[in-house]
Amino acid sequence: MNTRNLLTVLILISTMSAAALAQSQDPPHPSELKRRIVKRHYDDVSDKDRWEVKAAYPEVRLKGDRPLKQFNAAVKSLVMKSVGRFKNSMAEMAKDGTISANMNYYHSINYEATHFDEDVVSIRFFISEYTGGAHPNHWFDAITYSLSDDKKLEFADFFKPNAKYLDLISKESIKQIASKMGDFNANDWIKEGAAPNAKNFKNWNIGKNGFEFSFDPYQVGPYAAGSFETVVPYEKFPYPMHSDRFHVAESASYIDGSPPSNCRSGRWTKLDSEYKLASVLGKKNTRSYFYNDDRDCPDGVNCKRKSYVIAGDEVIVQREYLGYSCVWFQPKKGSETVGWLKSDTIKTRQEAVKPPRNWVGDWSHHGNEISIKESPGGKLHVYGTAIWIGLGDNVHVGEIDYLEMPGPSVLKVGDGDNEYDCRVRLRRLGRYLLVDDNLNCGGVNVSFNGVYVRK
């Protein structure tokens, strides 16, 4: 056999082996599948009558690949009802002979999941169509569904009877829409389209930052002004308004399992957002007080704490909320203070990127220790121990020992990407080392999370 024929045979064998391997890979067992949303499609076209339908809609599959039957049926019915109305309209136009040979007609449906967890799924639909005229038409639809109760939720379900939540939503929405309206003078239009009645707020969803409301073109302004969306934060609704179900919506805003008003709870270094350094403003010895993170805080009447920082002190800023900044203050001696400071009492600054050797050193945080040393090839050797002490002689420990190439300000080390593999992220910020892990780097309750300083 010559070289050319031998090469052909080898290629065929390689191809057949790959195909056989692909065929031998079994799909995942239904029990392994997690809760998810599957995108379904309905497409149709009529070349004769020059129209096209493209519709996408969600299908919820629960853990174990079980369908959420009533929700899926309700969503499909909503979509097909809209498609059926369009088709009937086009059939009437064909019957009347009003279909233009120069026009292309269409009906389009898409969606987004504004929130999806083990308790609730909230879907916003975007619908657009053209059936002739000066411009296409656009509008919204929405559905929010309880997975635990297996039923559609109404907006009133989140509030106690007779609560004046519509007044609050109307006021907030009018303010937001007016600020977005631009050159269109539509104050009366806005006041009518966002007046405090349930019909105006029928397209609502649960979102990350609050209840979201969608307004169709013409509802609060002329077509040229477009459609509008407003967000009313959950914290705007006073606690006495809340029904027992309100927490289901509010939990969409939780950060690492805690309400956004909580600064001190959870793993403080866990967020993916950019942490920043800031200096406390004011004249020498000017005090800036910390504020609590109880239910009505930090903006409540009795939230001010006795602890404070003074002008010139350095803090780490995690995030902002209602005009306050969640900060970590690490004194040169003693333990840290974590809580809310008024954002106008501090000034953030950009930290310059530092060379890899700036990682090197021995770092500590509440008994946990991490040592970072330079290694050949530009890599860093990261070794650390963490400890958790329970009642009596109940002690759990953890250890990390990795060799990895650092980025400009982030160093990630770990065993792999499997669910139970240890993974640790280290971030350099000023004189601090911010560390968070996935709680799989030692015994029960052991964690490397925290703000470390050099020993």
Secondary structure, 3 states (H helix, E strand, C coil): CCHHHHHHHHHHHHHHHHHHHHHHCCCCCHHHCCCEEEEEEEEEEECCCCEEEEEEEEEEEECCCEECHHHHHHHHHHHHHHHHHHHHHHHHHHHHCCCCCCCCEEEEEEEEEEEECCCEEEEEEEEEEECCCCCCEEEEEEEEEECCCCEECCHHHHECCCCCHHHHHHHHHHHHHHHHCCCCCCHHHHHHHCCCCHHHHCCEEECCCCEEEEECCCCCCCHHHCCEEEEECHHHCCHHHECCCHHHHHHHHCECCECCCCCCCCCCCCCCCCCEEEEECCCCCCEEEEECCCCCCCCCCCCEEEEEEECCCEEEEEEEECCEEEEEECCCCCCCEEEEEEHHHEEEECCCCCCHHHHCEEEEECCEEEEEEECHHHCEEEEEEEEEECCCCCEEEEEEEEEECCCCCEEEEECCCCCCCCEEEEEEECCEEEEEECCCCECCCCCCCEEEEEC
